[in-house]
Amino acid sequence: MRLPIQFRLATRDEFALLASLAGFDIVSITAGFTAEPYREGECRTAVWTLAPRGA
């Protein structure tokens, strides 16, 4: 079985818009797998926690 997966790098604003358009609210954005807040340009990895809108 083959699963066609495509990857795309997105800015914070682009991903936030995509999440919103898909019906999600942003719960948090952390730096990697730490509790530290994500800072654009300073952190290599962002972990986004999303929830269905209104949940």
Beta strands, then each sheet from edge to edge (+ up, - down):
strand 1: 24-31
strand 2: 46-52
sheet 1: 1+ 2-
end
